[in-house]
Amino acid sequence: RGLRVLLVHLLKARYQPLKHTRSWDLTVLEHRQRLQEFFEESPSLLAERDRLMEKAYRVARLRAANETGLEVSEFPESCEWSFEEVVGD
């Protein structure tokens, strides 16, 4: 769930920059922190990161379209960021 929320906010920030808010930035920071802690506690899941990213992105793309009012086709079909770029260090 956290990865989906994070991806939704990254998509909204990228594709609706004029509506970008501090709240989005805070959500990104919070979810990055949560995910970093999650993967520190469950490092074996890092082996599944590509599958987790693909699954989360499919849902995030649909949610971002719904929340922004943009057509889903305006968002790339596959995630444009690496796992490291999304979750951070």
N, C-alpha and C positions, 0 to 999 in steps of 0.2 A: 504494500500500500504506500509506504513512504517513497519508494522509488517512482511510483506513478505520480504522486503529488508533486514531487520535485521536477519531474519531466514536464508536467502540465505547466508549471510556473516558468520553467525555462523556455518552453514554446511560446507562452503568452508574452514573455519579455522580448523574445526575438521577433515575433510576428505582429505584435501590437506595441511597439516601443513608445508611442505617444500616450498610451494608457498605463505605462509602467508605474508601479507604486512602490513605496518603501515597504509596504506590507508584503509584496511579492518577494522582495529581497530578504526580508526576515524569514519568510516561509522557506526559501531556498537554504538559508543558513541553518535553520533549525533542522530541516530534513537531512541536510548533508551531515550534520553532527550525529543525528540519530542513526543514519546508515553507517557511518564510520564506526560507531560504537557497536552496532549490530554485527558488522563483518569482523570486528576485532574479537567479539565474543563467539562467533561462529565462522572461523577462517576457512573451514572446509567448503562453505558456500561460495567462496570466491571462484572455485572451479566451475560453478554454474552461472557466473556473472553474465556471460553473453546471452544465455537462454533467458535469464531473469530480465535483462535489459530489453530484449526483443518483445517479450510478453508485456512488460510494463509500458513500453513505448506504444504498442498497438492500442492499448486502452487510453493512454495519455493523449495520443493524437486525436482520438474521438472526443475526449473530454475537453481538450483545448478548443476544438472546433465548436463544440456546444457552448463553452463559456465565452468565447470571443465573438461568436456569430459569423466567423469565417467559414468558408467551405473546407471540408476535411481535405480536399485535394490541394489546398494551399500549403499544407504541411507535408514535408517529405514522407515518403512511404516507410523509409527506414531512418533510424535515429542518426542525426548528423554529428553527435558527440560520442566520444569514447566513454567507457565506464569511468575512467579516471577523471575525465573532464566533468562528468555529471556529479560523481560522489566526492571528488576532491581527494586530497592526500590523507 
